[in-house]
Amino acid sequence: FFPSTYTSEQMRREILEILKSWRNSNWI
């Protein structure tokens, strides 16, 4: 799902962005 070159910090940041966008689109 994530590129293996990602660091844990980059992965965490990506997850936070995904969660934020998901929340914004579903919990208006």
Biotite code that builds the C-alpha atoms (Angstrom):
import biotite.structure as struc

atoms = struc.array([
    struc.Atom([0.000, 0.000, 0.000], chain_id="A", res_id=1, res_name="PHE", atom_name="CA", element="C"),
    struc.Atom([2.810, 2.428, 0.902], chain_id="A", res_id=2, res_name="PHE", atom_name="CA", element="C"),
    struc.Atom([6.123, 2.598, -0.977], chain_id="A", res_id=3, res_name="PRO", atom_name="CA", element="C"),
    struc.Atom([8.837, 0.750, 0.908], chain_id="A", res_id=4, res_name="SER", atom_name="CA", element="C"),
    struc.Atom([11.046, 3.827, 0.673], chain_id="A", res_id=5, res_name="THR", atom_name="CA", element="C"),
    struc.Atom([8.790, 5.710, 3.061], chain_id="A", res_id=6, res_name="TYR", atom_name="CA", element="C"),
    struc.Atom([10.098, 6.465, 6.506], chain_id="A", res_id=7, res_name="THR", atom_name="CA", element="C"),
    struc.Atom([7.768, 6.000, 9.446], chain_id="A", res_id=8, res_name="SER", atom_name="CA", element="C"),
    struc.Atom([7.437, 9.761, 9.769], chain_id="A", res_id=9, res_name="GLU", atom_name="CA", element="C"),
    struc.Atom([6.431, 10.185, 6.133], chain_id="A", res_id=10, res_name="GLN", atom_name="CA", element="C"),
    struc.Atom([3.987, 7.321, 6.450], chain_id="A", res_id=11, res_name="MET", atom_name="CA", element="C"),
    struc.Atom([2.451, 8.801, 9.576], chain_id="A", res_id=12, res_name="ARG", atom_name="CA", element="C"),
    struc.Atom([2.102, 12.165, 7.850], chain_id="A", res_id=13, res_name="ARG", atom_name="CA", element="C"),
    struc.Atom([0.392, 10.519, 4.881], chain_id="A", res_id=14, res_name="GLU", atom_name="CA", element="C"),
    struc.Atom([-2.014, 8.682, 7.165], chain_id="A", res_id=15, res_name="ILE", atom_name="CA", element="C"),
    struc.Atom([-2.857, 11.897, 8.987], chain_id="A", res_id=16, res_name="LEU", atom_name="CA", element="C"),
    struc.Atom([-3.574, 13.645, 5.695], chain_id="A", res_id=17, res_name="GLU", atom_name="CA", element="C"),
    struc.Atom([-5.765, 10.770, 4.532], chain_id="A", res_id=18, res_name="ILE", atom_name="CA", element="C"),
    struc.Atom([-7.687, 10.730, 7.791], chain_id="A", res_id=19, res_name="LEU", atom_name="CA", element="C"),
    struc.Atom([-8.124, 14.479, 7.704], chain_id="A", res_id=20, res_name="LYS", atom_name="CA", element="C"),
    struc.Atom([-9.439, 14.482, 4.151], chain_id="A", res_id=21, res_name="SER", atom_name="CA", element="C"),
    struc.Atom([-11.693, 11.510, 4.909], chain_id="A", res_id=22, res_name="TRP", atom_name="CA", element="C"),
    struc.Atom([-13.100, 13.279, 7.955], chain_id="A", res_id=23, res_name="ARG", atom_name="CA", element="C"),
    struc.Atom([-13.678, 16.477, 6.018], chain_id="A", res_id=24, res_name="ASN", atom_name="CA", element="C"),
    struc.Atom([-15.503, 14.688, 3.223], chain_id="A", res_id=25, res_name="SER", atom_name="CA", element="C"),
    struc.Atom([-17.681, 12.526, 5.466], chain_id="A", res_id=26, res_name="ASN", atom_name="CA", element="C"),
    struc.Atom([-18.267, 14.526, 8.638], chain_id="A", res_id=27, res_name="TRP", atom_name="CA", element="C"),
    struc.Atom([-19.345, 17.888, 7.322], chain_id="A", res_id=28, res_name="ILE", atom_name="CA", element="C"),
])
